[in-house]
Amino acid sequence: MATLTTRAGSIIQNPPFVQKLLNDKRSTWLWLLPRLWLGYKWIDAALHKVGNPAWVSGGEALKGYWLGAIAIPEAGRPAIAFDWDRSFLQILLDAQTYTWFAKLVAYGELLVGIALILGTFTGIAAFFGALMNWNFMLAGSASTNPVLFIVAVGLILAWKVSGYIGADYFLLPWIGTPWTPGASTSQSVRTLEPSPVRVTVDE
């Protein structure tokens, strides 16, 4: 269990339920259904785009979405609450990036969905899904994005176990992580019992 030791000598530990939820392989069953559901939602959203020429041939659908997002109505509140985000989308519109960005969104959603269903690099896939949800919400599209975002954050935090019933069972020990590359992670990933970590904090 990860611990934090202060200079006064007191030890602060993670709550047991957090440790079990995010690190114990027995919690993988709790993450399986949210992961499959989130993957299905992304694939379903993608299939409505990859078969639509307005998304994959010219990007007119994304252009219309951005134009609606940056519009400031005469009455009521605009869709975008932050001026910097509106300016950013205006720059993208002026550069006509929607012609290729729409394809990136459509096929990106599909890849995220497939990766989540298969449990392939679950934490990374959930991160990119959450990033898209965050951008949709900034543009004023609430819909199901807040719920999808919360589920994705949970999968990111539980990246060691959220894909355990899936391809990550084999991929994580084989490939490892940037901070522990290669097969050396095999034992730690399979047992999911991290070594104690002590951090000194000034008081």
N, C-alpha and C positions, 0 to 999 in steps of 0.2 A: 504494500500500500504506500502510495506517495505521501511523504510527510514534509512539513516545513518546520524547521527549528529556529527559534528566535535567539538573540544573544542572551536573553535572560534564562535560556535553557528550556523553555516551554515548547512542547511539540504540538503542532496543529496537523490533524489528519483529515483526509477526505471522509465524508459520511460513508458508512459501509454500503448503503444502498446505491450511492453514486458509483463506488468502486465496482460493485457487482453489475450494475446496469451498463457501464461503459467498458468493462474489462473482463468480466467473467463469461466464459464461453457458454455457460448455461443460460445466459440472457439472449443468446442468438435467436431463440424462438420468439422472443418478444419483438425483435427487430425485423423478423422475416416478413410478416404481413404488411407493416408500414412500408418496407422497402419494395415489395411487389406492387403494392397499391400505387406508390409514387412512380414506379417505373411504368405501370400501365397508364397513368395519367399523362406522362410525358409522351409515350408512344401514341396515345390517342390524339393528343394535341398536334403531334408532328404529322400524323397521317392526313389531317385536314389541310396541311400546308404543302407537303411534298407532292400531292396530287393536284395542286392548284397552281395554274400558270401565273396567277397574280403574285405568287410567292417565289416560285422557282424560275420564272421567265420574265425578268424585268424588275421584279420587286415592287410593283405598284401597290400591293396590299400593305407592305411595310411603310411605303411612302405615305399612304393615306392615314395609317395609324400614327405616324410621327406628326403629320400635319394637324391631325385632330388633337394630339397631345399638347402641342405648343400653342394652339389657339387660345386667345384670351377673350372670353365672352363679355358682352356688354353688361350682362347681369349675372350674378352668381360668381362662384370661385372657379378659377382655371383648373384644368386637370393636373398640371404640374405646379407644385408648391414652391420649388426652388428655382430661382432665376438662372443659376449656373447650369442646371440640368436642361432648362429650356434653351439656353445658348449652345450647349453641347449638341443637342438634337438639331438645332438650326445649322450648325457647322456640318453635321453629317448630311443634312438635306442639301445644303449648298454644294457639297462635294459629290452628291448623287451616289453616296455609298450604299443606298438601299438596293441598288442593282445587284450587288453581291452579298450585302449583309443579310438580306432576306433569305438567301440560300443557307447562309451560315446558321441563322436562327432555326430554320426548318429542319435541316439535317442534324444540327446540334441537339435539338430536342429529341430527335430519333435516337441518336447515339447515347444520350444520357439515359433515356428510357431502357434501351437494350442493356446497357451496362448495369443498371440497377436490377433489372429482372434476373440477369445472369450472376449478379454479385461480383462483378468484375471491377476492381479498383473502386469499391463502393464509396469511400470517402471522397475521392476525386470527382466521381460522377455526381455525387450529391452536392459538392461544392459548386460545380458549374451549373447545376440545376438551380441552386439557391441564388447564384449570381443572376440568372435570367429572371427569376421571381423578383429579386430586388430591383432590377431595372424596370420590369413591368409595373411594379408598385410605384416607383419614382415617377413613371409616366402617367400615373393616375389610374391604372387598371388594378382594382382590388380583386374582384371576382374570387377565385379560389387561391390566389397567389399567397396570401398570408398563411393559410393552412399548409400549403405545399412547402413554403419557406421553413416553417417550424419543423415539419417532418424531416426536411433535408438537413437542417442544423443538427437534429438529433442523430441522424445517420453519420454526419461528419464527426461529431463528438465520440460516437461509438464505432469509429472506423475499424478498430481492431476486431470487432465481433459482428458488426452489422452485415458483413458479407461472408461470415464464416460458413454459413450454409449456402455455398455458392463457389464461384471460381476463386475467390480470395483465399479459400482454404488451401489452395495449391499455389496461387500466385504470390502471396505475401511471403511465405517461407522461401520460395524459389528466387524471387527478384529482390526481396528485402525492401528497405526504405532508404532514403537519401542519407540518414544518419547512421543506419546499420545495414549496409548493402549485402546482398547475396544470401547464401544459405545459412549464414551465421544467425539469422533471425528465426530459423526454423523452430528451435526449441521454445523461444519466448512467445512466438505467435501461437503455437499449438497448445502450450500450457496456459497462456494468457495470465501469467503471474509476474507482473513487472517488479523489477528490483526496487527497493526503497530509494527515494530521492530526497536528499537533504539540502535545504537551501537556507543560508544564513541571512537574516533580516535585521537591519539596524532598528533599534527602538529609541 
